[in-house]
Amino acid sequence: MDSPLLLAFIVFAGIFLLFFFISLLSDLVIVGVALSTAIAAYFIPEWYPVLFEMLKDTQIPTYLGLAQPDKLDDASRYLVAVMLTVLATLVCIPVLPFSATYRQMLGANKIGRQDEAYIKTLIHMEDKGKS
């Protein structure tokens, strides 16, 4: 470990891998939250009575027009599904800046036409050199 070049390379690779894993894990967190929210939405009729019991002392069910657990209607299911979606979105907000998928959707990873043409020219010149 006497080489400073080797040490510098290890530090560089370590930082790169750390940010790669942070990006990967943030995408996995978003997928996990979306999957768990979808599963929770599928089982709304099973856990809706528990939710209603927790909220019955407040005025929230009245304000939102939620049905009684024994008379669960489609409107109440959709309303709870929308509330789940909003909650899941709020949970995902802290990891969005680290998500590779989010950055791709925003166009942060795109290269310009000039850069793309330059890279294609380099590839073309390299292919001619091998022939």
DSSP file (Angstrom, degrees, kcal/mol; ACC not computed):
  #  RESIDUE AA STRUCTURE BP1 BP2  ACC     N-H-->O    O-->H-N    N-H-->O    O-->H-N    TCO  KAPPA ALPHA  PHI   PSI    X-CA   Y-CA   Z-CA
    1    1 A M              0   0    0      0, 0.0     6,-0.0     0, 0.0     0, 0.0   0.000 360.0 360.0 360.0  30.7    0.0    0.0    0.0
    2    2 A D        +     0   0    0      4,-0.0     3,-0.1     2,-0.0     0, 0.0   0.617 360.0  94.4 -84.8 -12.5    3.0    2.3   -0.7
    3    3 A S     >  -     0   0    0      1,-0.2     4,-1.8     2,-0.0     5,-0.1  -0.704  56.2-163.8 -88.3 119.8    1.6    3.6   -3.9
    4    4 A P  H  > S+     0   0    0      0, 0.0     4,-2.5     0, 0.0    -1,-0.2   0.805  92.6  59.9 -67.1 -27.2   -0.4    6.8   -3.7
    5    5 A L  H  > S+     0   0    0      2,-0.2     4,-2.3     1,-0.2     5,-0.2   0.915 105.1  47.5 -65.8 -42.3   -1.8    6.1   -7.1
    6    6 A L  H  > S+     0   0    0      2,-0.2     4,-2.4     1,-0.2    -1,-0.2   0.912 112.5  49.4 -63.9 -42.9   -3.4    2.9   -5.9
    7    7 A L  H  X S+     0   0    0     -4,-1.8     4,-2.3     2,-0.2    -2,-0.2   0.908 110.6  50.0 -62.5 -42.5   -4.8    4.6   -2.9
    8    8 A A  H  X S+     0   0    0     -4,-2.5     4,-2.5     1,-0.2    -2,-0.2   0.902 110.7  50.0 -63.4 -40.7   -6.3    7.4   -5.0
    9    9 A F  H  X S+     0   0    0     -4,-2.3     4,-3.0     2,-0.2     5,-0.2   0.906 109.5  51.0 -64.4 -41.2   -7.8    4.8   -7.3
   10   10 A I  H  X S+     0   0    0     -4,-2.4     4,-2.4     2,-0.2    -2,-0.2   0.913 111.7  47.5 -62.7 -42.8   -9.4    2.9   -4.3
   11   11 A V  H  X S+     0   0    0     -4,-2.3     4,-2.4     2,-0.2    -2,-0.2   0.927 113.4  48.2 -64.2 -44.5  -10.8    6.2   -3.0
   12   12 A F  H  X S+     0   0    0     -4,-2.5     4,-2.5     1,-0.2    -2,-0.2   0.944 114.2  45.5 -60.8 -49.0  -12.2    7.1   -6.5
   13   13 A A  H  X S+     0   0    0     -4,-3.0     4,-2.8     1,-0.2     5,-0.2   0.878 111.7  53.4 -63.7 -37.5  -13.7    3.6   -7.0
   14   14 A G  H  X S+     0   0    0     -4,-2.4     4,-2.2    -5,-0.2    -1,-0.2   0.919 110.6  45.3 -63.5 -44.0  -15.2    3.7   -3.4
   15   15 A I  H  X S+     0   0    0     -4,-2.4     4,-2.2     2,-0.2     5,-0.2   0.918 114.0  49.7 -65.8 -43.2  -16.9    7.0   -4.0
   16   16 A F  H  X S+     0   0    0     -4,-2.5     4,-2.2     1,-0.2    -2,-0.2   0.939 113.0  46.0 -60.8 -47.8  -18.2    5.9   -7.4
   17   17 A L  H  X S+     0   0    0     -4,-2.8     4,-2.7     2,-0.2     5,-0.2   0.866 109.7  55.5 -64.7 -36.4  -19.6    2.6   -6.0
   18   18 A L  H  X S+     0   0    0     -4,-2.2     4,-2.2    -5,-0.2    -1,-0.2   0.942 111.2  42.8 -61.7 -47.5  -21.1    4.4   -3.0
   19   19 A F  H  X S+     0   0    0     -4,-2.2     4,-2.2     2,-0.2    -1,-0.2   0.852 112.5  54.6 -68.6 -32.9  -23.1    6.7   -5.2
   20   20 A F  H  X S+     0   0    0     -4,-2.2     4,-2.5    -5,-0.2    -2,-0.2   0.937 110.9  44.9 -63.2 -45.9  -24.0    3.8   -7.5
   21   21 A F  H  X S+     0   0    0     -4,-2.7     4,-3.0     2,-0.2     5,-0.2   0.872 111.0  53.3 -67.9 -36.1  -25.4    1.8   -4.6
   22   22 A I  H  X S+     0   0    0     -4,-2.2     4,-2.2    -5,-0.2    -1,-0.2   0.926 111.5  46.6 -61.9 -43.5  -27.3    4.9   -3.3
   23   23 A S  H  X S+     0   0    0     -4,-2.2     4,-1.8     2,-0.2    77,-0.5   0.921 114.4  47.0 -63.7 -44.6  -28.9    5.3   -6.7
   24   24 A L  H  X S+     0   0    0     -4,-2.5     4,-2.1     1,-0.2    -2,-0.2   0.927 113.2  48.0 -63.5 -45.7  -29.8    1.6   -6.9
   25   25 A L  H  X S+     0   0    0     -4,-3.0     4,-2.4     1,-0.2    -1,-0.2   0.856 108.0  54.9 -66.4 -34.4  -31.2    1.5   -3.4
   26   26 A S  H  X S+     0   0    0     -4,-2.2     4,-2.0    -5,-0.2    -1,-0.2   0.904 108.8  48.2 -67.1 -38.4  -33.3    4.6   -3.9
   27   27 A D  H  X S+     0   0    0     -4,-1.8     4,-2.3    71,-0.2    -2,-0.2   0.900 111.7  50.5 -64.8 -39.2  -34.9    3.1   -7.0
   28   28 A L  H  X S+     0   0    0     -4,-2.1     4,-2.7     2,-0.2    -2,-0.2   0.867 107.7  53.3 -66.7 -35.4  -35.5   -0.1   -5.0
   29   29 A V  H  X S+     0   0    0     -4,-2.4     4,-2.7     2,-0.2     5,-0.2   0.926 109.6  48.4 -63.1 -44.0  -37.1    2.0   -2.2
   30   30 A I  H  X S+     0   0    0     -4,-2.0     4,-2.4     2,-0.2    -2,-0.2   0.919 113.3  46.8 -63.4 -43.3  -39.5    3.6   -4.7
   31   31 A V  H  X S+     0   0    0     -4,-2.3     4,-2.7     2,-0.2    -1,-0.2   0.910 112.8  50.4 -64.6 -41.3  -40.4    0.2   -6.2
   32   32 A G  H  X S+     0   0    0     -4,-2.7     4,-2.7     2,-0.2     5,-0.2   0.908 111.1  47.4 -63.4 -42.6  -40.9   -1.3   -2.7
   33   33 A V  H  X S+     0   0    0     -4,-2.7     4,-2.2     2,-0.2    -1,-0.2   0.920 113.6  48.2 -64.7 -43.0  -43.1    1.6   -1.7
   34   34 A A  H  X S+     0   0    0     -4,-2.4     4,-2.1    -5,-0.2    -2,-0.2   0.911 113.9  46.9 -63.8 -42.0  -45.2    1.3   -4.9
   35   35 A L  H  X S+     0   0    0     -4,-2.7     4,-2.3     2,-0.2    -2,-0.2   0.923 113.3  47.2 -67.2 -44.1  -45.5   -2.5   -4.5
   36   36 A S  H  X S+     0   0    0     -4,-2.7     4,-2.4     1,-0.2    -1,-0.2   0.868 112.2  50.9 -66.9 -34.6  -46.5   -2.3   -0.8
   37   37 A T  H  X S+     0   0    0     -4,-2.2     4,-2.4    -5,-0.2    -1,-0.2   0.895 109.5  50.4 -67.8 -39.7  -49.0    0.4   -1.6
   38   38 A A  H  X S+     0   0    0     -4,-2.1     4,-1.9     2,-0.2    -2,-0.2   0.903 111.5  48.3 -64.1 -40.3  -50.5   -1.6   -4.4
   39   39 A I  H  X S+     0   0    0     -4,-2.3     4,-1.6     2,-0.2    -2,-0.2   0.914 111.5  50.0 -65.6 -42.2  -50.8   -4.6   -2.0
   40   40 A A  H  < S+     0   0    0     -4,-2.4    -2,-0.2     1,-0.2    -1,-0.2   0.894 110.0  51.0 -62.7 -38.9  -52.4   -2.4    0.6
   41   41 A A  H >< S+     0   0    0     -4,-2.4     3,-1.2     1,-0.2    -1,-0.2   0.867 106.9  54.2 -66.8 -35.1  -54.9   -1.1   -1.9
   42   42 A Y  H 3< S+     0   0    0     -4,-1.9    -1,-0.2     1,-0.2    -2,-0.2   0.868 112.6  43.5 -64.8 -35.8  -55.8   -4.7   -3.0
   43   43 A F  T >X S+     0   0    0     -4,-1.6     4,-1.6     1,-0.2     3,-0.9   0.077  74.5 122.1 -99.7  24.0  -56.6   -5.6    0.6
   44   44 A I  H <> S+     0   0    0     -3,-1.2     4,-2.0     1,-0.2    -1,-0.2   0.899  71.1  56.7 -53.1 -45.6  -58.5   -2.4    1.5
   45   45 A P  H 34 S+     0   0    0      0, 0.0    -1,-0.2     0, 0.0    -2,-0.1   0.833 107.3  50.2 -59.3 -29.6  -61.7   -4.4    2.5
   46   46 A E  H <4 S+     0   0    0     -3,-0.9     4,-0.2     1,-0.2    -2,-0.2   0.897 122.2  28.2 -75.7 -39.7  -59.7   -6.4    5.1
   47   47 A W  H  X S+     0   0    0     -4,-1.6     4,-1.9    -7,-0.2     3,-0.3   0.482  95.0  91.7-102.8  -1.5  -58.0   -3.5    6.9
   48   48 A Y  H  X S+     0   0    0     -4,-2.0     4,-2.9    -5,-0.3     5,-0.2   0.896  82.9  56.3 -60.2 -41.6  -60.6   -0.8    6.3
   49   49 A P  H  > S+     0   0    0      0, 0.0     4,-2.2     0, 0.0    -1,-0.2   0.882 107.0  50.3 -59.1 -35.6  -62.5   -1.6    9.6
   50   50 A V  H  > S+     0   0    0     -3,-0.3     4,-2.1    -4,-0.2    -2,-0.2   0.927 111.8  47.4 -66.4 -44.4  -59.2   -1.1   11.5
   51   51 A L  H  X S+     0   0    0     -4,-1.9     4,-1.9     1,-0.2    -1,-0.2   0.928 112.7  48.7 -61.0 -45.7  -58.7    2.3    9.8
   52   52 A F  H  X S+     0   0    0     -4,-2.9     4,-1.0     1,-0.2    -1,-0.2   0.885 109.8  52.4 -63.7 -37.9  -62.2    3.4   10.4
   53   53 A E  H  < S+     0   0    0     -4,-2.2     4,-0.4    -5,-0.2     3,-0.3   0.883 109.8  49.0 -65.0 -38.4  -62.0    2.4   14.1
   54   54 A M  H  < S+     0   0    0     -4,-2.1     3,-0.3     1,-0.2    -1,-0.2   0.852 118.8  38.9 -68.3 -33.8  -58.8    4.4   14.5
   55   55 A L  H >< S+     0   0    0     -4,-1.9     3,-1.3     1,-0.2     5,-0.3   0.489  88.2  93.3 -95.8  -4.0  -60.4    7.5   12.9
   56   56 A K  T 3< S+     0   0    0     -4,-1.0    -1,-0.2    -3,-0.3    -2,-0.1   0.796  81.6  56.3 -66.6 -26.9  -63.9    7.2   14.3
   57   57 A D  T 3  S+     0   0    0     -4,-0.4    -1,-0.3    -3,-0.3     2,-0.1   0.687 105.0  63.3 -76.2 -17.1  -63.2    9.5   17.3
   58   58 A T  S <  S-     0   0    0     -3,-1.3     4,-0.2    -4,-0.1    -3,-0.0  -0.426  91.2-117.6 -95.6 176.8  -62.1   12.3   14.9
   59   59 A Q  S  > S+     0   0    0      1,-0.2     4,-2.7    -2,-0.1     5,-0.2   0.335  86.3 103.1 -95.3   6.0  -64.3   14.0   12.3
   60   60 A I  H  > S+     0   0    0     -5,-0.3     4,-2.7     1,-0.2     5,-0.3   0.916  77.6  50.4 -59.6 -47.6  -62.2   12.7    9.4
   61   61 A P  H  >>S+     0   0    0      0, 0.0     5,-2.1     0, 0.0     4,-1.0   0.889 113.6  47.2 -59.6 -35.9  -64.6   10.0    8.3
   62   62 A T  H  45S+     0   0    0     -4,-0.2    -2,-0.2     3,-0.2     3,-0.2   0.933 113.2  47.3 -68.8 -45.9  -67.5   12.5    8.3
   63   63 A Y  H  <5S+     0   0    0     -4,-2.7    -1,-0.2     1,-0.2    -3,-0.2   0.888 118.3  41.2 -62.8 -39.2  -65.5   15.1    6.4
   64   64 A L  H  <5S-     0   0    0     -4,-2.7    -1,-0.2    -5,-0.2    -2,-0.2   0.617 107.5-124.3 -85.6 -12.1  -64.3   12.6    3.8
   65   65 A G  T  <5 +     0   0    0     -4,-1.0    -3,-0.2    -5,-0.3     2,-0.2   0.838  43.8 176.0  73.4  32.9  -67.6   10.9    3.5
   66   66 A L      < -     0   0    0     -5,-2.1    -1,-0.2    -6,-0.2     2,-0.1  -0.499  26.2-123.7 -73.6 139.1  -66.2    7.4    4.3
   67   67 A A        -     0   0    0     -2,-0.2     5,-0.1     1,-0.1    -1,-0.1  -0.352  31.8 -90.4 -78.0 160.1  -68.7    4.7    4.6
   68   68 A Q    >   -     0   0    0      3,-0.2     3,-1.4     1,-0.1    -1,-0.1  -0.341  41.9-110.1 -62.9 152.0  -69.2    2.5    7.7
   69   69 A P  G >  S+     0   0    0      0, 0.0     3,-0.8     0, 0.0    -1,-0.1   0.838 119.3  51.1 -58.4 -33.6  -67.0   -0.7    7.6
   70   70 A D  G 3  S+     0   0    0      1,-0.2    -2,-0.0   -21,-0.1    -3,-0.0   0.654 114.9  43.9 -78.7 -12.8  -70.0   -2.9    7.1
   71   71 A K  G <  S+     0   0    0     -3,-1.4     2,-0.3     2,-0.0    -1,-0.2  -0.229  77.9 167.3-121.6  41.8  -71.3   -0.8    4.2
   72   72 A L    <   -     0   0    0     -3,-0.8     2,-0.2    -5,-0.1    -6,-0.0  -0.413  14.7-171.1 -63.8 120.3  -68.0   -0.2    2.3
   73   73 A D     >  -     0   0    0     -2,-0.3     4,-1.9     1,-0.1     5,-0.1  -0.572  37.0-102.1-108.8 173.8  -68.8    1.2   -1.1
   74   74 A D  H  > S+     0   0    0      1,-0.2     4,-2.7     2,-0.2     5,-0.2   0.860 118.1  58.1 -64.5 -35.9  -66.7    1.9   -4.2
   75   75 A A  H  > S+     0   0    0      1,-0.2     4,-2.1     2,-0.2    -1,-0.2   0.913 107.7  46.6 -62.4 -41.7  -66.4    5.6   -3.5
   76   76 A S  H  > S+     0   0    0      2,-0.2     4,-2.5     1,-0.2    -1,-0.2   0.894 111.5  52.1 -67.3 -39.3  -64.8    4.9   -0.1
   77   77 A R  H  X S+     0   0    0     -4,-1.9     4,-2.3     1,-0.2    -2,-0.2   0.934 111.8  45.7 -61.3 -45.8  -62.4    2.4   -1.6
   78   78 A Y  H  X S+     0   0    0     -4,-2.7     4,-2.3     2,-0.2    -1,-0.2   0.875 111.7  52.2 -66.6 -36.1  -61.3    4.8   -4.2
   79   79 A L  H  X S+     0   0    0     -4,-2.1     4,-2.2    -5,-0.2    -1,-0.2   0.918 111.3  46.1 -65.7 -42.9  -60.9    7.6   -1.7
   80   80 A V  H  X S+     0   0    0     -4,-2.5     4,-2.4     2,-0.2    -2,-0.2   0.881 111.2  53.5 -66.6 -37.3  -58.8    5.4    0.6
   81   81 A A  H  X S+     0   0    0     -4,-2.3     4,-2.2     2,-0.2    -2,-0.2   0.895 108.8  49.0 -63.6 -39.7  -56.7    4.3   -2.5
   82   82 A V  H  X S+     0   0    0     -4,-2.3     4,-2.4     2,-0.2    -2,-0.2   0.907 110.4  50.7 -65.6 -41.3  -56.1    8.0   -3.4
   83   83 A M  H  X S+     0   0    0     -4,-2.2     4,-2.4     1,-0.2    -2,-0.2   0.896 110.0  50.5 -63.7 -38.7  -55.1    8.7    0.2
   84   84 A L  H  X S+     0   0    0     -4,-2.4     4,-2.8     2,-0.2    -2,-0.2   0.910 109.8  50.8 -62.4 -42.1  -52.7    5.7    0.0
   85   85 A T  H  X S+     0   0    0     -4,-2.2     4,-2.2     2,-0.2    -2,-0.2   0.910 111.2  47.1 -63.5 -43.1  -51.2    7.1   -3.3
   86   86 A V  H  X S+     0   0    0     -4,-2.4     4,-2.3     2,-0.2    -1,-0.2   0.920 113.3  48.8 -64.7 -43.5  -50.7   10.5   -1.8
   87   87 A L  H  X S+     0   0    0     -4,-2.4     4,-2.0     1,-0.2    -2,-0.2   0.916 111.7  48.9 -63.0 -43.3  -49.0    9.0    1.3
   88   88 A A  H  X S+     0   0    0     -4,-2.8     4,-1.7     1,-0.2    -1,-0.2   0.887 110.3  51.7 -64.4 -38.8  -46.8    6.8   -0.8
   89   89 A T  H  X S+     0   0    0     -4,-2.2     4,-1.1     1,-0.2    -1,-0.2   0.911 109.6  49.4 -63.7 -42.2  -45.8    9.7   -2.9
   90   90 A L  H  < S+     0   0    0     -4,-2.3     3,-0.3     1,-0.2    -1,-0.2   0.867 109.4  52.3 -64.7 -35.7  -44.9   11.7    0.2
   91   91 A V  H  < S+     0   0    0     -4,-2.0     4,-0.3     1,-0.2    -1,-0.2   0.849 110.1  49.5 -67.5 -33.3  -42.8    8.8    1.5
   92   92 A C  H >X S+     0   0    0     -4,-1.7     3,-1.1     1,-0.2     4,-0.9   0.675  87.2  86.0 -80.8 -18.1  -40.9    8.6   -1.8
   93   93 A I  G >< S+     0   0    0     -4,-1.1     3,-0.9    -3,-0.3    -1,-0.2   0.870  83.3  56.1 -55.8 -42.4  -40.0   12.3   -2.0
   94   94 A P  G 34 S+     0   0    0      0, 0.0    -1,-0.2     0, 0.0     4,-0.1   0.804 111.4  43.4 -63.8 -25.7  -36.8   12.1    0.1
   95   95 A V  G X> S+     0   0    0     -3,-1.1     3,-1.1    -4,-0.3     4,-0.6   0.555  88.6  90.9 -95.0  -6.8  -35.2    9.5   -2.2
   96   96 A L  G X< S+     0   0    0     -4,-0.9     3,-1.3    -3,-0.9     7,-0.2   0.874  79.2  58.2 -58.8 -41.3  -36.2   11.0   -5.5
   97   97 A P  G 34 S+     0   0    0      0, 0.0    -1,-0.2     0, 0.0    -2,-0.1   0.772 110.0  45.8 -62.1 -21.7  -33.0   13.1   -5.9
   98   98 A F  G <4 S+     0   0    0     -3,-1.1     2,-0.4    -4,-0.1   -72,-0.2   0.522  88.2 109.2 -95.3  -6.7  -30.9    9.9   -5.7
   99   99 A S    <X  -     0   0    0     -3,-1.3     4,-1.9    -4,-0.6     5,-0.1  -0.563  54.7-157.9 -79.5 126.6  -33.1    7.9   -8.1
  100  100 A A  H  > S+     0   0    0    -77,-0.5     4,-2.2    -2,-0.4    -1,-0.2   0.865  95.6  54.3 -68.0 -36.4  -31.5    7.1  -11.5
  101  101 A T  H  > S+     0   0    0      2,-0.2     4,-2.3   -78,-0.2    -1,-0.2   0.917 108.1  48.7 -64.0 -43.5  -35.0    6.6  -13.0
  102  102 A Y  H  > S+     0   0    0      1,-0.2     4,-1.8     2,-0.2    -1,-0.2   0.910 111.3  49.3 -63.5 -43.1  -36.2   10.0  -11.8
  103  103 A R  H  X>S+     0   0    0     -4,-1.9     5,-2.6     1,-0.2     4,-0.7   0.881 110.7  51.3 -64.5 -36.7  -33.1   11.7  -13.3
  104  104 A Q  H ><5S+     0   0    0     -4,-2.2     3,-0.7     1,-0.2    -2,-0.2   0.904 108.0  51.7 -65.7 -41.0  -33.7    9.9  -16.6
  105  105 A M  H 3<5S+     0   0    0     -4,-2.3    -1,-0.2     1,-0.3    -2,-0.2   0.852 109.8  49.9 -63.5 -34.0  -37.3   11.0  -16.7
  106  106 A L  H 3<5S-     0   0    0     -4,-1.8    -1,-0.3    -5,-0.2    -2,-0.2   0.617 115.5-117.8 -79.4 -12.2  -36.1   14.6  -16.1
  107  107 A G  T X<5S+     0   0    0     -3,-0.7     3,-1.0    -4,-0.7    -3,-0.2   0.692  71.6 135.5  85.3  19.3  -33.6   14.3  -18.9
  108  108 A A  T 3 <S+     0   0    0     -5,-2.6    -4,-0.2     1,-0.2    -5,-0.1   0.741  70.2  51.0 -73.0 -21.6  -30.6   14.9  -16.7
  109  109 A N  T 3  S+     0   0    0     -6,-0.5    -1,-0.2    -9,-0.1     2,-0.2   0.301  84.9 113.1 -99.5   9.5  -28.6   12.0  -18.3
  110  110 A K    <   -     0   0    0     -3,-1.0     2,-0.3    -6,-0.1    -6,-0.0  -0.519  54.3-145.8 -83.3 148.8  -29.1   13.0  -21.9
  111  111 A I        -     0   0    0     -2,-0.2    -2,-0.1     1,-0.1    -1,-0.0  -0.805  24.8-104.2-108.5 157.3  -26.2   14.2  -24.1
  112  112 A G     >  -     0   0    0     -2,-0.3     4,-2.3     1,-0.1     5,-0.2  -0.212  28.3-108.4 -75.5 167.7  -26.6   16.8  -26.8
  113  113 A R  H  > S+     0   0    0      1,-0.2     4,-2.6     2,-0.2     5,-0.2   0.877 118.7  53.4 -63.6 -38.6  -26.7   16.2  -30.5
  114  114 A Q  H  > S+     0   0    0      2,-0.2     4,-2.2     1,-0.2    -1,-0.2   0.926 110.6  45.9 -63.7 -44.8  -23.2   17.6  -31.0
  115  115 A D  H  > S+     0   0    0      2,-0.2     4,-2.4     1,-0.2    -2,-0.2   0.899 112.6  51.2 -65.3 -40.0  -21.7   15.3  -28.4
  116  116 A E  H  X S+     0   0    0     -4,-2.3     4,-2.4     2,-0.2    -2,-0.2   0.915 110.4  48.7 -63.1 -43.3  -23.6   12.3  -29.8
  117  117 A A  H  X S+     0   0    0     -4,-2.6     4,-2.2     1,-0.2    -2,-0.2   0.899 110.7  51.5 -63.4 -40.4  -22.3   13.0  -33.3
  118  118 A Y  H  X S+     0   0    0     -4,-2.2     4,-2.3     2,-0.2    -2,-0.2   0.917 110.5  47.9 -62.2 -44.3  -18.7   13.4  -31.9
  119  119 A I  H  X S+     0   0    0     -4,-2.4     4,-2.3     1,-0.2    -2,-0.2   0.899 111.3  50.5 -64.8 -40.7  -19.0   10.0  -30.2
  120  120 A K  H  X S+     0   0    0     -4,-2.4     4,-2.6     2,-0.2    -1,-0.2   0.883 109.3  51.9 -64.5 -37.5  -20.3    8.4  -33.3
  121  121 A T  H  X S+     0   0    0     -4,-2.2     4,-2.7     2,-0.2    -2,-0.2   0.918 109.6  49.3 -64.1 -43.2  -17.5    9.9  -35.3
  122  122 A L  H  X S+     0   0    0     -4,-2.3     4,-2.2     2,-0.2    -2,-0.2   0.909 112.3  47.8 -62.0 -41.8  -15.0    8.4  -32.8
  123  123 A I  H  X S+     0   0    0     -4,-2.3     4,-2.3     2,-0.2    -2,-0.2   0.914 112.4  49.5 -64.9 -42.3  -16.6    5.0  -33.0
  124  124 A H  H  X S+     0   0    0     -4,-2.6     4,-2.0     1,-0.2    -2,-0.2   0.909 111.3  48.6 -63.7 -42.5  -16.6    5.2  -36.8
  125  125 A M  H  X S+     0   0    0     -4,-2.7     4,-1.8     1,-0.2    -1,-0.2   0.880 111.1  51.2 -65.1 -37.8  -12.9    6.2  -36.9
  126  126 A E  H  X S+     0   0    0     -4,-2.2     4,-1.2     1,-0.2    -2,-0.2   0.893 108.6  51.1 -66.6 -39.8  -12.1    3.3  -34.5
  127  127 A D  H  X S+     0   0    0     -4,-2.3     4,-0.9     1,-0.2     3,-0.2   0.887 109.6  50.2 -64.8 -38.3  -13.9    0.8  -36.7
  128  128 A K  H  < S+     0   0    0     -4,-2.0     3,-0.4     1,-0.2    -1,-0.2   0.861 106.6  56.3 -66.4 -35.3  -12.0    2.0  -39.8
  129  129 A G  H  < S+     0   0    0     -4,-1.8    -1,-0.2     1,-0.2    -2,-0.2   0.806 105.0  51.3 -67.9 -28.9   -8.7    1.6  -37.9
  130  130 A K  H  <        0   0    0     -4,-1.2    -1,-0.2    -3,-0.2    -2,-0.2   0.712 360.0 360.0 -80.1 -21.1   -9.4   -2.0  -37.1
  131  131 A S     <        0   0    0     -4,-0.9    -1,-0.2    -3,-0.4    -2,-0.2   0.475 360.0 360.0 -76.4 360.0  -10.2   -2.9  -40.8
